[in-house]
């Protein structure tokens, strides 16, 4: 099944590095980088407020483990946000395009 993965990054450099790595390894077909989001969250008993960049990663679920490993390797956070959402429906042409961009198993 195709997936949209979400990952927040603390800065543009981290977002660019992760996106580039995922594309170079053909683990993702496309990574949108949405700068300037504000995250409010609880960390170590405190309410935190941070400016972040959100990655929207288009892929297939067979690549999830490799993507998670790559993000954990490149990301400065102790526990980076990595959330997968199933793509239940989408343009057939776009879904086919995603497949053409990903490495074959």
C-alpha positions as CSV (number, residue, x, y, z in Angstrom):
1,X,0.0,0.0,0.0
2,X,1.2,3.5,-0.7
3,X,1.8,5.8,2.2
4,X,2.2,9.4,3.1
5,X,4.8,9.8,5.9
6,X,5.0,12.8,8.1
7,X,8.2,14.0,9.7
8,X,9.0,17.3,11.4
9,X,12.5,18.8,11.3
10,X,14.0,21.6,13.3
11,X,15.5,23.4,10.3
12,X,15.8,23.6,6.6
13,X,19.1,21.9,6.4
14,X,17.9,18.8,8.2
15,X,14.7,18.7,6.1
16,X,16.8,19.1,2.9
17,X,19.3,16.4,3.9
18,X,16.6,13.9,4.8
19,X,14.6,14.6,1.6
20,X,17.7,14.3,-0.6
21,X,18.8,11.0,1.0
22,X,15.4,9.4,0.6
23,X,15.2,10.4,-3.0
24,X,18.8,9.4,-3.7
25,X,18.1,5.9,-2.3
26,X,14.8,5.8,-4.2
27,X,12.9,5.2,-1.0
28,X,10.5,8.2,-1.7
29,X,9.1,9.5,-5.0
30,X,8.6,13.0,-3.7
31,X,9.2,14.9,-0.4
32,X,7.4,18.2,0.1
33,X,9.0,20.5,2.6
34,X,6.6,22.8,4.4
35,X,8.5,25.5,6.3
36,X,7.3,27.6,9.1
37,X,5.0,25.3,10.9
38,X,4.6,25.7,14.7
39,X,4.5,22.7,16.9
40,X,3.3,22.7,20.5
41,X,4.1,19.4,22.3
42,X,5.0,17.9,25.6
43,X,8.6,16.8,26.1
44,X,10.2,15.6,29.4
45,X,7.3,17.0,31.4
46,X,7.4,20.5,29.8
47,X,5.2,22.1,27.2
48,X,7.4,23.1,24.3
49,X,6.8,25.4,21.4
50,X,9.0,25.2,18.2
51,X,9.2,26.4,14.7
52,X,9.7,23.4,12.4
53,X,9.6,22.1,8.8
54,X,7.2,19.4,8.0
55,X,8.2,16.7,5.5
56,X,5.4,15.0,3.4
57,X,7.0,11.8,2.1
58,X,5.3,9.8,-0.7
59,X,6.3,6.2,-0.8
60,X,5.2,2.5,-0.5
61,X,4.8,0.7,2.7
62,X,7.5,-1.8,1.7
63,X,10.0,1.0,2.2
64,X,8.8,2.1,5.7
65,X,11.5,0.4,7.7
66,X,14.3,1.8,5.5
67,X,12.9,5.3,5.7
68,X,12.5,5.1,9.4
69,X,16.1,4.0,9.8
70,X,17.4,6.8,7.4
71,X,15.4,9.4,9.3
72,X,16.7,8.2,12.7
73,X,20.3,8.3,11.4
74,X,20.0,11.8,9.9
75,X,17.7,13.5,12.4
76,X,19.0,15.4,15.4
77,X,15.9,14.7,17.6
78,X,16.2,11.9,20.2
79,X,12.7,10.8,19.1
80,X,11.8,12.2,15.6
81,X,8.2,12.3,14.5
82,X,7.7,9.5,11.9
83,X,4.1,8.8,11.2
84,X,2.7,6.8,8.3
85,X,-0.7,7.3,6.8
86,X,-2.1,4.9,4.2
87,X,-3.1,6.4,0.9
88,X,-6.5,4.8,0.3
89,X,-7.3,6.6,-2.9
90,X,-5.4,8.9,-5.3
91,X,-5.0,9.7,-9.0
92,X,-4.1,6.4,-10.8
93,X,-1.5,8.3,-12.8
94,X,0.1,9.8,-9.7
95,X,0.2,6.4,-7.9
96,X,1.8,4.8,-11.0
97,X,4.3,7.7,-11.0
98,X,5.2,7.0,-7.4
99,X,5.9,3.4,-8.3
100,X,8.2,4.3,-11.2
101,X,10.4,6.5,-8.8
102,X,10.9,3.8,-6.1
103,X,13.6,1.1,-6.0
104,X,12.4,-2.4,-6.8
105,X,12.7,-5.1,-4.3
